[in-house]
Amino acid sequence: MQFEWLRFAPVANATAEGYGVRLSNFSVWWRDAIADPHPGQAIRTKVPMSPGITSRLRDTNAGRSSVPGPCRAFRKSQTAMADRLNLAKASHFSANLRVQETDLDGLQRVRLRRKLAGTGQPLNDTHHRFSIAPMMDWTTRDCRYFHRQLTRRALLYTEMVTTGALLHGDVARHLDYDAAEHPLALQLGGSDPGELAHSAELAERWGYAEVNLNCGCPSDRVQEGRFGACLMREPAHVAASVAAMRGATALPVTVKCRIGVDDCEDEVFLRAFVDHVAAAGCETFIVHARKAWLKGLSPKENREVPPLNYDVVYRLKQDYPQLRIVINGGIETVDDCEEHLRHVDGVMLGRAAYHRPWLLSEVDERLFGAQASTRDRHQIVHALFPYVEQRLAAGNNLPTITRHILGLFHGQPGGRQWRRVLSERACRSGAGIEVIEDALAAVSAASEFCKVA
């Protein structure tokens, strides 16, 4: 299939001109032709994109006029592109591209501030070996930064972000993160293929490493929006959504689902879903080993009442060896992870990692064969101080950060004092780093008392 090459003239602060093959990286999202929202600029045109195309930019010699590779009749004017982009020297898309965008497609404050090297690098086969589940109101950027201090190798996920929030809300608030969080994946909630494609494109602009589609959340609110677990009843629609997302981004598109929905719990139902979605190009399925009851159970009850059936997920991997199957649900320890990894490609932990985060300190050595960290809990907390000060200076409140670290001393002498100091004092006006320092001092005092006793 032919695809598009675009020529970029040198613009302000640029050191080279280059050629790009992926329209979506520069907000030329493929769709039926519509007028560009920026007056005087080019018209968007539907451009066929091969899902397997690798996004790249290539350095060019000064004055070079020929464009390598196949070319179609579509052209984006150099003037319009210069108005939209700030192109630094580009030798490879995932290594040396830096683009600055302002008011792109009418989305205020959308800016690509990250050099993709070290941030949005392509995921390799080991990244999904261990991951931390997307959890609403829990896996915020502050939680993820904390978790990254404990494990360098785990794949982290955002909390679910709806397509509506990205289309109509503050994009920066939903997508911004610290580069230290990588490898980092964005989970999307939605059902409209066009909106999902646009959101996937945004994920790539912001330097995420993966886009995940939520087909597992059973809440009533999610069902009203026609996404989450109810989508498992519409495998063809999910496949169309995945195809649209893959057409809009070079990032891997993955799906998180359940083993069944309501009375549709036989393995034929699950395999039909996987067959449709895999045919659209999805290669990674994260499977919560419980079915979802869409009526009669709360989201909390859906995590506890339907029985776990790990064998269904194991058999799914046996039947689809070419796919990457990650298991999720009811997994509590690193020992559990090692057992599951005998049957599947990866393990995703949720609430256990949040409530007892110190277990993450074992992950790199035991699951990835990497060197174990030598930092203790106190050193982890001290390593957070510069980040906390930065977030406070940006106008964030201390409790939004400290609520994610309450479990760090779980089961340790002084753990109760740690939680009490943070819970009682972080919410006070003007609270800062000194609250965390006092909480650490309370832990130390309790530890000394235990030694003496």
N, C-alpha and C positions, 0 to 999 in steps of 0.2 A: 504494500500500500504506500502511495506517495504521501509525503507530509511536507510541512512548511519550514522553510529557512527564512529567517529575518536578519537583515543587516542593520547593525547599530553603528551610527556615526559617533565619533568621540564627542563627549559632552563634558560639562563642568566636572573637574576633578578626575576625569577618566584618563587612564593611561594606555588604553588599547581599544581597538574596535574588535567586535567578535561576531560570530554567527550563532544563532540559537535555533534549536529545532522544536522546542516545546512552547507552543503559544500560551498555554495556561500559566506559565511562570511569570508572564508579563501582563496578566489580566486581559489577554485576548482569548477569553474562554469560548470554546467552540459551542455554538448554538445557532439557530436560524438568525439570519442577518437582522440586526436592530440598529437603531441610531445610537452612536456612542454618546454617553451623557456629557462628554466634554465638547463644547461647540468647536467646530472647525477641525476636529480630528477625524480619524478614519472610521469607516463602518466596520463593525464586527461581521465576520463571515463564517458560516459553518465550514469547518475544515476537517477532513477525515484524519483520525489519529489512530495509529496502531498501538494497542495496549502494551506491546512489548518494547516500544521505543525507549531508549535510554536518553534522558535529558542531558545535554552537554552544551557548553560553549567552547569555541576553539579560538585560540589566539590567531591573529592574522597579521601579515606584514603590512607596514604602512603603504597605502596606495594600492593594495591588492583589490582588484575589481571583480574577480570571479567568485562565485558562490559555490562551495563544494556540495555534492550530493544532489538529489532530485529537488525540483522546485516547482511550485504551482504558481498560478497567476496572482494570488493574493499578496499584497504588500501593505505593510504598515509604514506610513510616512516617517522619514527620519526626524522631521521636525516634531511630529507628535510624540515620537518615542523619546526625543531629547527632553521634551516637556515633562515626561512621566518618570524617566529613569535617571539614575546616577550610577554609571557602570564603571566599576573598578576593573583592573586587569583580570581577565577571565581566561583560565586555562582548562578548567573542568568544573562542571556545574556543582558537584558536591564538595568541591575543595576551595575554589577561589572566587566565588561569585558574591559580590556585595551590591545590593540594590537598595536605593532609598526611594520610598514612594510617599506621596502626600496626597490626601483626599482622593484615593484611588477608588474609582467607581462609586463615588459618593459616600464611601465609608470613612468617616472622620478618624484620624489618629491611627489609621492602619499604616504601619511602618515596618519595614524589614530591617531590623537592627543587628541581625546576627550574621556573622560570617559562617557559612554553612559547614566549613571544616570544623570538626569537633562538636557540631550541634546536630544538624539534620543529616548525618551520615547514613548511608544505606544500612539497614539491619542485616546482620549475618545469621547463619543458622543457629547460633548459640544464644542469641538475645532472648528468645522466647523460652529458654530453659527454665527461667524463673522470672516471674513478674508480679507486680502488686496491682490488685484489681482496682478499676475505677469505682469510687464510692462517693455518692452525692454528699456534699458538705464536708467531706473528710479529706479526700485526696486533692486538696487545694495546692497552690504553688508553695505555700509555707510548709505544708505537710511533706510534699515531695522533696523540697530542699533538705529537710530534716532526714528523711529516709535515705537520701543520697549520701549523707555523712556516714551511714551505717553499711551501705553496700554500693560498690562502684559498678557492679555488673548487672544488677536487676533492671529489667525493663519497667519503667514507670508509666502509669496512665493518668490522664486528667480525670476529674469527675466528668460525667456526661454533660456535653454542651449541645443544646438544641440548635437546629438549623435556623429557627426563628430568632434566637438570640444573636446569631451572627449576621442575619439579614437585616435586623431592625434595631439591634442593641449596640452597646459599646464593645466593639470587636477587641480593642486592646485589653479591656478588663477581662474578657473571657479567654484570650489566647496568650497574653503575656506570661513570661516565665523567666527564670534565671538559667543561663546557659549551663550551669553546673548540673541541672536536672537531667541532662541527656545521658543515655538514650530515653526519649520521651515520646509517647504516643498520645494522640488526641482521640477521645471517644465522642462520636456524634450520635445524637438522637434525632430522628426524622424519618420521613417516608416519601417525600417528593424527590424524584431522581434529580431534577434540575437544581433544587435547593441543596441536596446532598453533594452534587458535583461542585457547586460554587463553594460550599463549605470545605470540601476536600482541597480545592484550589487554595483557599485561604490557609489551610494547614500547611501546605507546601511553602507558601510565601513566608510563613512565620517560622519555618525551619523545623517542623515536627518530623519525626522519623517514620511515622505510621499513622494511618487513619483507621479507626475501628468503628463499625456500625453496631449499635446496640439492638440486639434482637432477643434480649433476655429479661429486661426489666418488666415486672408484672403489675406495677402500680396503676390505680385507676386513672390518675392524671396523665400518665404516659399513654395509656390506652385511648384516652379521649383525643390525643394527638395522632393516633394511628401509628404509633411506633413502639419499640420495645418488644416484649415477648409475643404480642398479638401478631406481629409480622411473620412469625413462623408458620401461620396458617396461609400465608401468601408467598410461597417460595419463588414463584415467577416474578412477582413484584420486587422482592428482595434482590433477585438476580439482575433485574433491570436497573435497580439502584446502584448495585455494585459495579455494573458495566459503565454507568454514567460517571461514577466516581473515578473509576480507573481511566476513563477517557479524559478526565480533567486534571489528573495528577500522575506523576511518576512514582509517587509513594506507594508502598504496599497497602492494599485495602484488606482488612481482616474483619471477621464477624464474631461477635460474642452471642451465644444462644443457650438454650436449655435443651434437655434431652426430650422434652415433649411439652405439650400445652393441654391443660384440662384432660379430657378423655383421650386425646391424641397422644398416646404415650408409647405406642409400640415402636420398635426399631425401624419398621418400614416407613413410618412418618418422618423420623429423623433422617433416614437415608435419602428420602425424596427431597427433603429440604437441602441437604448437603449436595446432592446431585445437581440441582438447579443452580445453586449459588457457586459451586466450584466450576460449573460450565461457563459462568460469567467471568471467571478469572481469579476468584478468591482461593488462596492457597493455604490460609491459616484459619482454623476454627477454634475458638476458645469456648469450651462446653462446660456449663454448670451442670453437674451430675444430678440434678433434680428436675422434675417437671415443674411447670408454673401453673398455679390455679389462678385464672384471671378473674374469677368471681368468688367472693366468700373469704378470701385470705388477704391479710395486709402484706405489704412488702416484707416486713419482719417475719411474719408467719411463713411466707413463701421461702424464706431462708432456713426454716427450721422444721416445718410440718411435713412437706413432701419428703419421702425417704430418699436418701442418697443411693445411687446405683452406679458405682464406678465401673462395673463390668461393661455397661453399655458403652461408655466412652472408650474403654480398652478395645472392645470389639470394633468400634468405629475406626480406630487406628489400624486394626488388622485388615479391615475391609478397604481402607483407603490409605495404603502405605505411602502414596505419592503426596498426600496432604500433611501439613503440620497440625497436629492435634494437641491442644493444651487443655489440661483438666483443671476444674475449679469447683469449689464447694466443700465446706466442712474440713478443710485441711488445716491442721493446727501447728505442726512442728516441721523442722527440717528433716527429721527422720521420716515423717510422712511423705515429704517431697521426694526423698531418695527412693522410697518404695514405689511411688507413682511413676517415677521416671524409668522404671523397668518396663513400663507398658506404653507410655506416651512420650511425646516430644518435649512437653513443657508442663510446668505447674504454675498456677496463679493463686496467690494467697490474698485474702481480703482482710477480714476483721482481726484475725490473729496477728497479722503484721501491724495493725494499727494499735491494738490494745497492749501487745507485748513486743514493741519494736526492736528490743535488743536481740531477738532471734535473727534479725536481718544481718547482724554482724557475723553470723556463721555462714551465710549464703555463698559469699565469694570463694571461700576456701573449700567448702564441702560440695557445692554444686557446680562450680566452674573450675576448680583446681587452681585458683589464683592464690596469691600470698595472703595470708590472714592479716587483718588490721591489728596493729598493736595499741590502738587507742582505747582507753577505758571510757566509762560513761561520763566522767567529769571532763575529760578532754574533748569528747564529742560536744558537750554543752558549750565549752569555751570556744570551740570552732564555729559555733553558731552566732557568737556575739557580733561580728562585723555585719553579718546578714541582717540580724535583728535591728541593729542600729540604722542600717540603710532603709529598712522597711518602715521603721518608726519615723525617720526623717521624711519619708515620702507620704506621711499622713496616716499610716495604718495604726491600729490600736494593738497594744500588747496581747490582749486575750486571743485575738485572731491567730496569733503565732503560737503562744504557749499552750493553747488547748491541745495541740497536736503532739506535745512532748510530755504530757502528763504520765504516760505509761512507761517512760524510759527506765525508771527505777522499780518497776513492777517486781514484787517478790524479793526486794532487796531491803536491808536495814535502812530506815529513813525514807522509804518509798511513800509512806503515808504523809510524812512531814513535807516532802517534796510537792505532793499534790495539793496539800492544804495551803501552803504559802502561795503557790501559783494561782490557785483558784480564788483565794480571798483577796489577794493584793494586786494581781495583774489588771483587774477591772477598775482600779482606782484612777482618778484623773492624774495624768502626768506620769503614770507608771512607766518605768524604763528598765534598762539592763540590771539595775540594782535589785529588782525583785527576783530575777533569776539567780543572781549572786547570793542573795539571802536564802533562796530555796536550796542552793548547793551547800551553803553553810549548815543549814538544818539537816541535810543528809549526812554531812561529815560528822556533825555532833551526835546524831543518832548512831552512826557506825562506831564511833569511839565508845559510846555508852555500852553498846553490845559487846565490845571487846573486853571492857572492864568487868561487865556482869558475867 
